[in-house]
């Protein structure tokens, strides 16, 4: 397989860039993803379900429309929210 031209110094993670290009992503999208290396770490502000009260989980389930929530235990509410 012929070696591709280097994506340039503006791409932070060249290995990830090349892997994305191999999957068929465009040059622009591959560079954008490779340069946002810590994008998956931007969240994390919400508490874990286990650290919340049953009432908190119930209110969250209500917001997203989980049916049968009034009869669920805390563990069941957490599972339903994860699978929603």
PASEBA-1860 file (N, C-alpha, C; in nm, 3 decimals):
! residues 84
1> XXXXXXXX> 0.084/-0.117/0.000/0.000/0.000/0.000/0.089/0.124/0.000 ~ 0.060/0.220/-0.088/0.145/0.339/-0.094/0.130/0.425/0.031 ~ 0.239/0.485/0.069/0.240/0.571/0.188/0.175/0.704/0.153 ~ 0.087/0.750/0.239/0.020/0.878/0.217/0.110/0.993/0.256 ~ 0.079/1.106/0.200/0.148/1.230/0.235/0.111/1.267/0.378 ~ 0.204/1.317/0.455/0.180/1.356/0.594/0.070/1.462/0.600 ~ -0.020/1.453/0.700/-0.130/1.548/0.709/-0.085/1.690/0.744 ~ 0.036/1.705/0.790/0.088/1.838/0.821/0.099/1.861/0.971
9> XXXXXXXX> 0.168/1.966/1.007/0.195/1.993/1.149/0.071/2.035/1.228 ~ -0.035/2.078/1.160/-0.155/2.121/1.231/-0.235/2.005/1.290 ~ -0.209/1.881/1.248/-0.279/1.765/1.301/-0.203/1.713/1.422 ~ -0.272/1.709/1.536/-0.207/1.671/1.662/-0.183/1.521/1.674 ~ -0.280/1.440/1.633/-0.268/1.295/1.646/-0.269/1.232/1.507 ~ -0.149/1.219/1.450/-0.137/1.170/1.313/-0.184/1.026/1.297 ~ -0.163/0.942/1.399/-0.208/0.802/1.391/-0.360/0.794/1.384 ~ -0.426/0.872/1.469/-0.572/0.873/1.467/-0.622/0.929/1.334
17> XXXXXXXX> -0.558/1.033/1.284/-0.593/1.092/1.156/-0.588/0.986/1.046 ~ -0.476/0.912/1.040/-0.460/0.810/0.936/-0.564/0.699/0.951 ~ -0.594/0.659/1.075/-0.694/0.555/1.097/-0.832/0.601/1.048 ~ -0.864/0.725/1.073/-0.993/0.778/1.027/-0.997/0.788/0.875 ~ -0.888/0.829/0.815/-0.882/0.836/0.669/-0.899/0.697/0.608 ~ -0.839/0.594/0.673/-0.853/0.457/0.625/-0.998/0.410/0.632 ~ -1.074/0.465/0.728/-1.215/0.429/0.741/-1.303/0.504/0.642 ~ -1.244/0.599/0.570/-1.320/0.671/0.468/-1.363/0.811/0.507
25> XXXXXXXX> -1.319/0.860/0.622/-1.354/0.996/0.662/-1.281/1.096/0.572 ~ -1.340/1.213/0.554/-1.276/1.317/0.474/-1.153/1.370/0.548 ~ -1.068/1.439/0.474/-0.949/1.498/0.535/-0.987/1.597/0.644 ~ -1.088/1.679/0.615/-1.129/1.782/0.710/-1.184/1.720/0.839 ~ -1.273/1.622/0.823/-1.333/1.559/0.941/-1.229/1.482/1.021 ~ -1.140/1.412/0.952/-1.033/1.338/1.020/-0.945/1.431/1.102 ~ -0.909/1.545/1.043/-0.825/1.642/1.114/-0.899/1.700/1.234 ~ -1.027/1.730/1.215/-1.106/1.788/1.325/-1.113/1.691/1.443
33> XXXXXXXX> -1.137/1.564/1.415/-1.146/1.463/1.522/-1.008/1.441/1.586 ~ -0.906/1.430/1.505/-0.770/1.407/1.557/-0.722/1.524/1.642 ~ -0.771/1.643/1.614/-0.730/1.760/1.690/-0.813/1.781/1.816 ~ -0.923/1.712/1.829/-1.006/1.724/1.949/-0.989/1.598/2.033 ~ -0.866/1.564/2.057/-0.830/1.440/2.124/-0.902/1.419/2.257 ~ -0.921/1.525/2.333/-0.984/1.511/2.464/-1.132/1.544/2.461 ~ -1.194/1.537/2.347/-1.336/1.571/2.336/-1.422/1.485/2.426 ~ -1.386/1.358/2.442/-1.465/1.269/2.527/-1.454/1.303/2.675
41> XXXXXXXX> -1.361/1.389/2.711/-1.341/1.426/2.851/-1.402/1.563/2.884 ~ -1.476/1.620/2.793/-1.531/1.754/2.816/-1.652/1.750/2.908 ~ -1.720/1.641/2.915/-1.839/1.630/2.999/-1.800/1.599/3.142 ~ -1.876/1.512/3.204/-1.839/1.467/3.337/-1.886/1.555/3.450 ~ -1.976/1.646/3.422/-2.022/1.736/3.528/-2.138/1.677/3.608 ~ -2.208/1.581/3.551/-2.320/1.520/3.621/-2.269/1.413/3.718 ~ -2.339/1.399/3.830/-2.303/1.296/3.927/-2.335/1.158/3.871 ~ -2.268/1.057/3.922/-2.300/0.920/3.886/-2.439/0.888/3.939
49> XXXXXXXX> -2.508/0.800/3.871/-2.643/0.764/3.914/-2.644/0.710/4.057 ~ -2.542/0.636/4.093/-2.535/0.578/4.228/-2.521/0.684/4.336 ~ -2.469/0.800/4.300/-2.450/0.908/4.396/-2.572/0.999/4.409 ~ -2.671/0.978/4.325/-2.793/1.059/4.328/-2.898/0.991/4.414 ~ -2.996/1.070/4.456/-3.107/1.012/4.533/-3.207/0.948/4.437 ~ -3.292/0.865/4.494/-3.397/0.802/4.412/-3.486/0.910/4.351 ~ -3.514/1.014/4.427/-3.599/1.123/4.377/-3.532/1.194/4.259 ~ -3.401/1.216/4.266/-3.329/1.277/4.154/-3.341/1.191/4.028
57> XXXXXXXX> -3.322/1.060/4.046/-3.332/0.968/3.933/-3.473/0.966/3.877 ~ -3.572/0.970/3.966/-3.712/0.972/3.924/-3.740/1.096/3.839 ~ -3.691/1.211/3.884/-3.714/1.335/3.809/-3.647/1.330/3.672 ~ -3.528/1.274/3.667/-3.457/1.259/3.538/-3.534/1.165/3.446 ~ -3.583/1.054/3.502/-3.662/0.958/3.424/-3.790/1.023/3.373 ~ -3.847/1.109/3.452/-3.968/1.180/3.412/-3.939/1.272/3.293 ~ -3.824/1.341/3.298/-3.785/1.432/3.189/-3.772/1.359/3.056 ~ -3.715/1.239/3.061/-3.690/1.166/2.936/-3.805/1.072/2.900
65> XXXXXXXX> -3.907/1.065/2.984/-4.027/0.989/2.950/-4.020/0.839/2.970 ~ -3.950/0.795/3.072/-3.942/0.652/3.102/-4.072/0.609/3.169 ~ -4.138/0.512/3.108/-4.265/0.463/3.162/-4.243/0.366/3.275 ~ -4.335/0.363/3.371/-4.326/0.272/3.484/-4.230/0.317/3.591 ~ -4.184/0.439/3.584/-4.082/0.490/3.676/-4.129/0.496/3.820 ~ -4.259/0.515/3.843/-4.308/0.529/3.980/-4.297/0.400/4.060 ~ -4.289/0.286/3.991/-4.279/0.157/4.059/-4.137/0.103/4.060 ~ -4.042/0.179/4.007/-3.904/0.131/3.998/-3.825/0.161/4.124
73> XXXXXXXX> -3.729/0.074/4.152/-3.634/0.099/4.260/-3.527/0.195/4.208 ~ -3.442/0.239/4.298/-3.333/0.328/4.258/-3.245/0.260/4.153 ~ -3.211/0.133/4.176/-3.126/0.059/4.082/-3.195/0.044/3.946 ~ -3.326/0.020/3.947/-3.399/0.006/3.822/-3.407/0.138/3.747 ~ -3.423/0.249/3.821/-3.424/0.380/3.758/-3.288/0.409/3.692 ~ -3.180/0.378/3.764/-3.046/0.401/3.709/-3.025/0.318/3.582 ~ -3.066/0.194/3.585/-3.051/0.107/3.467/-3.134/0.159/3.350 ~ -3.257/0.201/3.379/-3.344/0.255/3.272/-3.286/0.382/3.212
81> XXXX> -3.227/0.467/3.294/-3.165/0.589/3.243/-3.042/0.558/3.159 ~ -2.964/0.461/3.201/-2.846/0.425/3.122/-2.884/0.368/2.986 ~ -2.993/0.294/2.982/-3.034/0.227/2.858/-3.125/0.313/2.772 ~ -3.157/0.432/2.819/-3.247/0.519/2.746/-3.177/0.583/2.628
END
